[in-house]
Every structure is written in structure tokens, then in C-alpha cells.
Amino acid sequence: MGYIICSIIYIYSYTLCEKYQKIYIYGAGKKAEHAVQALEGVEYQGFVVSNKQEGDTIKFNHPIYEWKEVSDKLQKENTVLLVALNPQNTKEILPMLAAVNLNAVYFME
């Protein structure tokens, strides 16, 4: 499995929508908000974080999942993980992503 690194400007919502039935956004901060805006109303399953904090349950009317809750779902066909983290946090989660057989991963720049 190869990772796809791209700028959010080039991730057109219709492309993700056509290619993947389920979209998860890794992150729940500013970059995740930008990802939601870039998806322009495309349905997504929710947000994924490494460690959920107390009170982190919903963002933009979508659930916030902890990684261990959904890592198996991300291995299914037609599912994509859009990583919306700053460079340092992205670097920190790479070993975790590499440890599972993800179907598809996109990284926001």
C-alpha cells in the first residue's frame, strides 16, 4: 500500500466521493476543519484522533473516534483516511498507520 501525498486544493470532493464510499478525517483541529470545507458537503463518517479527551465526542455533527475504535474499519475496501494534522503530529502517527493494512491514506499539506 502506498501513501498519497497531496495538497488539499487538489483533493476534489467528487474524486473522493466517486472512489471511496467511506471517508474518515484523522485530526480534529484547524486542519480537520479545512478538510471539511474542502470536501464541500461530501458525506464523511467522522473524525479520528489518537487519544480522545473527555468531552471529545462530536464535531460538525459527526462522531469523533479514537484510533483503536476504527483502525479495523479503515482496512476495508472503499474506505479512505484523510490525515489532517500538522507535520509534527503527522510524523508521530506514521508508525501507527504503517502497522495496519490501510486501504488508502491521503495527507493534507
ZIGIZI-V273926 format. One record per backbone hydrogen bond with DSSP energy under -1.0 kcal/mol. NH is the residue of the N-H (numbers start at 1). CO is the residue of the C=O. Records with the same first field share a line. If there is no record, write none. Layout:
NH = CO, CO
This chain:
4 = 105
6 = 107
10 = 7
11 = 8
12 = 10
16 = 12
17 = 13
18 = 14
19 = 15
20 = 16
21 = 78
22 = 78
24 = 80
25 = 46
26 = 82
27 = 48
33 = 29
34 = 30
35 = 31
36 = 32
37 = 33
38 = 34
39 = 35
42 = 39
45 = 23
47 = 63
48 = 25
49 = 65
56 = 53
57 = 55
59 = 62
62 = 59
64 = 57
65 = 47
67 = 49
69 = 66
70 = 67
71 = 67
74 = 70
75 = 72
76 = 73
80 = 22
81 = 104
82 = 24
83 = 106
84 = 26
90 = 86
91 = 87
92 = 88
93 = 89
94 = 90
97 = 93
98 = 94
99 = 95
100 = 97
102 = 100
103 = 74
106 = 81
107 = 4
108 = 83
